[in-house]
Amino acid sequence: MRALRVHELVGPTGLRVDEIDAPKPSTGEVLVEVKAAGVNFPDVLLTYGKYQFQPTPPFSPGGEIAGVVKAVGEGVTSVSVGDRVAATMLNGAFAEQVVVPELSLAKLPDNVSFEVGAGFLLTYATTYYALKDRAHLQPGEKLLVLGAAGGVGLAAVELGKRMGATVIAAASSAEKLELTKQHGASEVINYSEEKLKDRAKALSGGGVDVVYDPVGGDFAEQALRAIAWEGRFLVIGFAAGEIPKIPLNLTLLKSCQIVGVFWGAFAMRDPAKNRANIQQLLEWLAAGELAPHVDAVLPFAQGAEALQRMERREVKGKLVLVP
């Protein structure tokens, strides 16, 4: 089978398509024929050896797939050969066939395409965990989303709206902000032209209740300064490349919280609660209450190009690779 693999930790240019042996499922595992694989910013970091874990080359990046069950290992009962499924994993998704634990699988609704399914679980599950379980977002609250046109950003816009919040979307261009409005943003901020702190406070009537920040860098402190009394600042990631250093006196003055969001660890520590979250998300997706945006679908052979586009912040919503 073919797999898109990293051979050198030099960035996306270290990727190439290889012929390798197909895996076989062991007890409790499922072999999936991959129809589509989602691309995420951690995949870029993996190609440089800069993510939280660092596989040894050669290895395949990729943390989410959609496909068809091809074989099941001993003891597997929740899925059968031929079932349409989606799954998340640490890495290895950029391959024609993958083996995943049964507990990592979710059945994909029949009315959801493989391309949409492949770009859904990681971003929406991360965001639902952040908003529901970490921020305890309430109807009527004001939610500020940074990087709002990216994969997790658009998920936050949609889920914030679905959960009853007033969503203020912040992004770097008018084109990106128009997309956020199509997905539920009530107000928008172009932080390449406007002062994020001042505009967010003005639009929220004095301060936002929750900040969703997958960007980091210079915008983090501005967003925190725009937070309301007892607000919650969600640390999702650092797509800007710089991990911000926040003056802790700001949390004292606002009696606010800075809340870390590590969905992968949560999914491993509390799999039952994570599966319940995913089931709710899939129900909303099947009912058309969520509308993930797929920016482009590219073949494995263009995997390096896909990750370079991600690295250059050119992607709106999700990129998907297909074998």
C-alpha positions, 0 to 999 in steps of 0.5 A, a space after each residue: 500500500 501507499 503512505 505519505 511519510 516524513 523522511 527528514 525533519 525539515 518541514 513538509 519538503 521532507 514528505 514523500 509517497 512510499 510503498 510499504 506493507 499493509 498493517 494487520 489488526 490485532 486484538 481490539 483493533 480495526 483495519 480501515 481502508 482510508 478514503 480521506 484524511 484530515 490535515 491539521 496544524 500539528 501535522 506541520 509541526 510533526 514534519 519539523 520534529 516540533 510537536 509534543 511527541 516526536 516520532 522517528 522518521 520515516 513515519 506518516 503524519 495525520 491525526 484523523 481519517 474517514 473510511 471503510 472497515 476492511 478487517 477486525 481483530 479479535 474481540 471487536 464488536 462495535 463495528 463490522 467489515 463494510 461499515 463507514 467510520 471516522 477515527 482520530 489517532 496520534 499520527 499515521 493517518 496519511 496512508 491507504 490503510 491504517 489500524 486503529 483501536 476499536 475505542 477510537 472509532 465512530 460510525 460515520 452517518 450515511 449522509 456525511 461524505 468521507 471528505 467531511 468526516 475526515 476533517 470533523 472529529 479532531 477539530 470539533 471534538 477539541 472545540 466541544 470539549 473546550 467550550 462545554 467542559 473547560 469553559 462551561 459556555 452558557 447561552 447568552 455569553 459572548 465568545 471571542 474566537 481568534 483564528 476564526 477561519 481556520 479548522 478549529 476556529 470555524 468549529 468554535 464559531 459553529 459550536 458557540 452559535 449552536 450552544 447559544 453564545 454570541 460569537 465575535 470572530 477575529 481573523 486576518 482578512 475580509 475574505 476569512 471574516 465573510 466565511 465566519 459570518 456564513 458559519 454563525 459569527 454575529 460580529 467580526 474583527 479584522 485584526 490586521 487592521 483593527 486593535 483587537 482589544 479595543 474592538 472586542 471590548 466595544 463589540 461585547 459591551 465591555 468584555 467577552 466572557 470566553 476567549 478561544 485562542 488557537 493562535 497565541 503570539 501577540 494576540 493572546 494578551 490583547 484578547 485577555 485584556 478584552 475579557 470580562 469579569 470572571 471570564 475564561 481564556 481557553 488555551 488551544 494552541 500556538 499557530 502563530 509560532 510564539 508561546 505568549 508570556 501573560 502578565 498574571 496580574 491581568 487574571 487578578 484584576 479581572 478575576 478571570 481564568 486561563 484554562 488549558 485545553 488538551 483534548 487528546 489527554 482528555 480523550 485517553 483519561 475519560 474515554 466514556 465522556 469523550 465518546 458521549 461528546 462525539 456522539 452528540 457532535 455526530 448527531 448535530 452533523 447528521 441533522 445538518 446543524 453543523 456544516 464543516 468547511 472543506 477548503 480543498 481536497 488533494 491527493 497524497 502526492 500533493 501532501 507537501 503542498 497541503 502542509 505548506 498551505 497550512 504553514 502559510 495560513 492560507 487554509 480556510 476550514 480544513 484541507 483533506 488528503 485522499 489516496 
